[in-house]
Amino acid sequence: MSRRHPPQDQHRHGERQVPQVVTIAPALARQGLNVVRGLTRPPTGETQPDPWAIAAGSTEAPLNWQRGQQVARRGAGTALLVGLALLGLGLLLPLILLLGVGVANGSAPAGWVLVLVLLLALVGLFWTGRRVLALWRTPPSQPDPATPSEENDLLTLLREYGPRVSEAARPAFQATVLATRDALRATTGQTTLTRESFDARQAARSDLPELLHAYHALPVSSSAEQAQRDQAFLEQLRLIEGRMQEVKVGQRQTRERQLQANGAYLRDKYRSGEEPE
């Protein structure tokens, strides 16, 4: 015969389950509150894609995916805010009707309470509208103050002239601009104006803009003239890119030698007093 639990055992078993429910409920409430805050919080630190990659056209698909995620998040936050506003109005509407009946019967306290309730509803609507506008307002992107002006000029050059260069010469043009950018970054921080830093700045300030101006100023009326113009353009781009690659490699080698020399100095400095075992 099967044994039945005594009533007191079943009661104790139920008592052991109550604390689990009490513990899980606040955790679920906190999790839900965090989700609501995350959806309704205005965007303050959304990851901005690399402007160089966008200008070069190499992150179109990831950028569209990121924008889609941001729009979906803002849409969900807007729907949540509108839902909360409608829920609040639904709770206040019966109270407003009851107070309206009291005002119609000549009750002065009902009139004052009705004014307060209407003010509360207006404040809630104003807060919801302001929150929705802040949710869809994109924070302005501030340029990095540490970025040299020549690098910003190069980025503008790539954005403006990249789509206007022919498809045959566009990859070489992008590679030359990126090589010039890398050369500028490699020579950043030099206290003296070396030949390498001068060539990198000169390429960004004048060589590339003048080359692009001459390229677009030359009219073409046939495919043969287009090919001839692209060939001359590509030759000059290779010259600039080759020099920028030399500057980048040379600066790397210089810094490697400085690092090795500093290591040798530290070894001589701190090991000179060591006594042989």
C-alpha positions as CSV (number, residue, x, y, z in Angstrom):
1,M,0.0,0.0,0.0
2,S,1.2,3.5,-0.9
3,R,2.0,5.7,2.1
4,R,0.4,9.1,2.3
5,H,2.2,12.1,3.6
6,P,0.6,13.4,6.8
7,P,-1.1,16.8,6.5
8,Q,1.7,18.4,8.5
9,D,4.3,17.1,6.1
10,Q,2.4,18.6,3.1
11,H,2.1,21.9,5.0
12,R,5.9,21.9,5.6
13,H,6.6,21.1,1.9
14,G,4.5,24.1,0.9
15,E,6.3,26.3,3.3
16,R,9.6,25.3,1.7
17,Q,8.4,26.4,-1.7
18,V,7.2,29.8,-0.7
19,P,10.6,31.4,-0.2
20,Q,11.6,30.3,-3.7
21,V,8.7,32.3,-5.2
22,V,9.4,35.2,-3.0
23,T,13.0,35.2,-4.1
24,I,12.3,34.8,-7.9
25,A,9.7,37.5,-8.1
26,P,11.9,40.5,-7.1
27,A,14.6,39.2,-9.4
28,L,12.2,39.1,-12.3
29,A,10.9,42.6,-11.4
30,R,14.5,44.0,-11.4
31,Q,15.2,42.3,-14.7
32,G,12.1,43.7,-16.3
33,L,12.9,47.2,-14.9
34,N,16.4,47.0,-16.4
35,V,15.0,46.1,-19.8
36,V,12.5,49.0,-19.6
37,R,15.3,51.4,-18.7
38,G,17.5,50.2,-21.4
39,L,14.8,50.5,-24.1
40,T,13.7,54.0,-23.0
41,R,17.1,55.5,-22.3
42,P,18.2,58.1,-24.9
43,P,21.2,57.0,-27.0
44,T,24.4,58.4,-25.4
45,G,27.2,56.1,-26.3
46,E,26.3,54.2,-29.5
47,T,29.3,52.8,-31.2
48,Q,30.2,54.9,-34.2
49,P,31.7,53.0,-37.2
50,D,35.1,53.9,-38.5
51,P,34.7,56.9,-40.8
52,W,37.7,55.8,-42.9
53,A,36.0,52.4,-43.5
54,I,32.8,54.1,-44.5
55,A,34.5,56.5,-46.8
56,A,36.3,53.6,-48.5
57,G,33.0,51.7,-48.8
58,S,34.2,48.6,-47.0
59,T,31.6,48.4,-44.2
60,E,28.3,48.9,-45.9
61,A,26.7,45.7,-44.8
62,P,27.9,45.8,-41.2
63,L,26.9,49.5,-41.0
64,N,23.4,48.7,-42.3
65,W,23.0,45.9,-39.8
66,Q,24.1,48.3,-37.0
67,R,21.7,50.9,-38.1
68,G,18.9,48.3,-38.3
69,Q,19.6,47.3,-34.7
70,Q,19.5,50.9,-33.5
71,V,16.2,51.6,-35.3
72,A,14.7,48.4,-33.9
73,R,15.8,49.4,-30.3
74,R,14.4,52.9,-30.7
75,G,11.1,51.5,-32.2
76,A,10.7,49.1,-29.3
77,G,11.4,51.9,-26.8
78,T,8.9,54.2,-28.5
79,A,6.2,51.5,-28.4
80,L,6.9,50.9,-24.8
81,L,6.6,54.6,-23.9
82,V,3.4,54.9,-25.9
83,G,2.0,51.8,-24.2
84,L,2.9,53.2,-20.7
85,A,1.2,56.5,-21.6
86,L,-1.9,54.8,-22.8
87,L,-2.0,52.7,-19.6
88,G,-1.7,55.8,-17.5
89,L,-4.5,57.5,-19.3
90,G,-6.6,54.4,-19.0
91,L,-6.1,54.4,-15.2
92,L,-6.8,58.2,-15.0
93,L,-9.8,58.3,-17.3
94,P,-12.3,56.7,-14.8
95,L,-11.1,59.0,-12.1
96,I,-11.6,62.0,-14.4
97,L,-15.1,60.9,-15.2
98,L,-16.0,60.5,-11.5
99,L,-14.5,63.9,-10.6
100,G,-16.4,65.4,-13.6
101,V,-19.6,64.1,-12.2
102,G,-18.7,65.6,-8.8
103,V,-18.0,69.0,-10.4
104,A,-21.3,68.8,-12.2
105,N,-23.0,68.3,-8.9
106,G,-21.3,71.4,-7.5
107,S,-18.6,69.8,-5.4
108,A,-15.6,72.2,-5.0
109,P,-13.1,69.6,-3.7
110,A,-13.9,67.5,-6.7
111,G,-13.0,70.4,-8.9
112,W,-9.6,71.0,-7.3
113,V,-8.8,67.3,-7.5
114,L,-9.9,67.2,-11.1
115,V,-7.4,70.1,-11.9
116,L,-4.6,68.2,-10.2
117,V,-5.4,65.0,-12.1
118,L,-5.5,66.9,-15.4
119,L,-2.2,68.5,-14.6
120,L,-0.7,65.1,-13.8
121,A,-1.9,63.8,-17.1
122,L,-0.4,66.7,-19.0
123,V,2.9,66.3,-17.3
124,G,2.9,62.6,-18.1
125,L,2.2,63.3,-21.8
126,F,4.9,66.0,-21.9
127,W,7.4,63.6,-20.4
128,T,6.5,60.9,-22.8
129,G,6.8,63.1,-25.8
130,R,10.1,64.5,-24.7
131,R,11.4,61.0,-24.0
132,V,10.4,59.8,-27.4
133,L,12.1,62.8,-29.1
134,A,15.3,62.2,-27.1
135,L,15.2,58.5,-28.1
136,W,15.2,59.3,-31.8
137,R,17.7,62.2,-31.6
138,T,21.1,61.0,-32.7
139,P,23.9,62.4,-30.5
140,P,26.3,64.6,-32.6
141,S,29.6,63.0,-33.3
142,Q,32.5,65.2,-32.1
143,P,35.8,65.0,-34.0
144,D,38.8,63.8,-32.1
145,P,40.8,66.8,-31.1
146,A,44.0,64.7,-31.2
147,T,43.5,64.0,-34.9
148,P,45.8,66.1,-37.1
149,S,44.2,68.5,-39.5
150,E,46.0,66.8,-42.4
151,E,44.3,63.5,-41.6
152,N,40.8,65.2,-41.5
153,D,41.6,66.8,-44.9
154,L,42.5,63.4,-46.3
155,L,39.2,61.9,-45.0
156,T,37.3,64.8,-46.7
157,L,39.3,64.2,-49.9
158,L,38.4,60.5,-49.8
159,R,34.7,61.2,-49.2
160,E,34.3,63.8,-51.9
161,Y,36.6,62.5,-54.7
162,G,36.4,58.7,-54.1
163,P,33.0,58.2,-55.8
164,R,34.1,60.5,-58.7
165,V,37.2,58.6,-59.6
166,S,36.8,55.9,-62.3
167,E,36.3,52.3,-61.2
168,A,39.6,51.3,-62.7
169,A,41.6,53.9,-60.6
170,R,39.4,53.9,-57.5
171,P,41.2,51.0,-55.6
172,A,44.6,52.6,-56.2
173,F,43.3,56.0,-55.1
174,Q,41.9,54.6,-51.9
175,A,45.1,52.7,-51.2
176,T,47.2,55.9,-51.7
177,V,45.0,57.9,-49.4
178,L,45.2,55.2,-46.7
179,A,48.9,54.9,-47.1
180,T,49.2,58.7,-46.7
181,R,47.1,58.5,-43.6
182,D,49.3,55.8,-42.1
183,A,52.4,57.8,-42.9
184,L,50.9,60.8,-41.1
185,R,50.2,58.7,-38.1
186,A,53.6,57.2,-38.1
187,T,55.3,60.7,-38.1
188,T,52.9,62.1,-35.4
189,G,54.7,63.3,-32.3
190,Q,58.0,64.2,-33.8
191,T,59.5,67.3,-32.2
192,T,61.5,68.2,-35.3
193,L,60.4,68.4,-38.9
194,T,62.1,65.5,-40.6
195,R,62.1,64.7,-44.3
196,E,59.6,61.9,-43.7
197,S,57.1,64.1,-41.8
198,F,57.5,66.8,-44.4
199,D,56.8,64.4,-47.3
200,A,53.7,62.9,-45.5
201,R,52.2,66.4,-44.8
202,Q,53.1,67.6,-48.3
203,A,51.3,64.6,-49.8
204,A,48.2,65.3,-47.8
205,R,48.1,69.0,-48.2
206,S,49.1,69.6,-51.8
207,D,50.2,66.5,-53.8
208,L,47.0,64.5,-53.7
209,P,44.6,67.5,-54.0
210,E,46.6,68.9,-56.9
211,L,46.7,65.5,-58.6
212,L,42.9,65.1,-58.2
213,H,42.3,68.6,-59.6
214,A,44.4,67.9,-62.6
215,Y,42.7,64.5,-63.1
216,H,39.2,66.0,-63.1
217,A,40.2,69.1,-65.1
218,L,41.3,67.0,-68.1
219,P,38.3,66.4,-70.3
220,V,37.8,63.1,-72.0
221,S,35.5,62.3,-75.0
222,S,36.3,58.6,-75.7
223,S,37.2,55.4,-73.9
224,A,40.8,55.7,-75.2
225,E,41.3,59.1,-73.7
226,Q,39.7,57.8,-70.4
227,A,42.2,54.9,-70.3
228,Q,45.1,57.3,-71.1
229,R,44.0,59.7,-68.3
230,D,43.6,56.8,-65.8
231,Q,47.0,55.4,-66.7
232,A,48.7,58.8,-66.0
233,F,46.7,59.1,-62.8
234,L,47.7,55.6,-61.6
235,E,51.4,56.2,-62.3
236,Q,51.4,59.3,-60.1
237,L,49.4,57.5,-57.4
238,R,51.9,54.7,-57.3
239,L,54.7,57.2,-56.8
240,I,52.9,58.8,-53.8
241,E,51.9,55.5,-52.3
242,G,55.4,54.1,-52.6
243,R,56.9,57.0,-50.8
244,M,54.3,56.8,-48.1
245,Q,55.0,53.2,-47.6
246,E,58.7,54.0,-47.2
247,V,57.9,56.6,-44.6
248,K,55.8,54.2,-42.6
249,V,58.3,51.4,-42.7
250,G,61.2,53.7,-41.9
251,Q,59.4,55.2,-38.9
252,R,58.6,51.7,-37.6
253,Q,62.3,50.6,-37.9
254,T,63.4,53.8,-36.2
255,R,61.1,53.2,-33.2
256,E,62.2,49.6,-33.0
257,R,65.8,50.7,-32.8
258,Q,64.9,53.3,-30.2
259,L,63.1,50.5,-28.2
260,Q,66.1,48.2,-28.4
261,A,68.5,51.0,-27.4
262,N,66.4,51.9,-24.4
263,G,66.4,48.2,-23.4
264,A,70.2,48.1,-23.6
265,Y,70.4,51.3,-21.6
266,L,68.2,49.9,-18.9
267,R,70.1,46.6,-18.7
268,D,73.4,48.5,-18.4
269,K,71.9,50.8,-15.8
270,Y,70.3,48.2,-13.5
271,R,72.5,45.2,-13.9
272,S,75.8,47.1,-13.5
273,G,75.6,46.8,-9.7
274,E,74.8,43.2,-9.6
275,E,77.5,41.0,-8.1
276,P,78.4,37.8,-9.8
277,E,77.3,34.6,-8.1
